[in-house]
Amino acid sequence: MKGFLSDGPAAGQVIEAGDPPVRRGVLVLDDGGFGEQAHRYYLSAVDTSGAVYTHGGVVPWPPEAGPHVDRQAADSE
């Protein structure tokens, strides 16, 4: 099944969404292909013509730039 990116910087692109089960989310890299500007897209609709994905925002890169996670505290809950 084909997936269509409806908005965001990659609007209009067609991706492979897979046949059931359809992928719920995809990452789209920038034109350079190195991932410095990756964007997340989420499944918003599925019909007979394909799947539609909407822009979910920029993926923080590198991963270390994201919020700090204290694994010890998370494990103790």
Buried (B, 14 or more C-beta within 10 A) or exposed (E): BEBBBBEBEBEEBEBEBEEEEBBEEBEBBBEEEEEEBBBBBEBEEBEEEBBBBBBBEEBEBEEEEEEEEEEEEEEEE
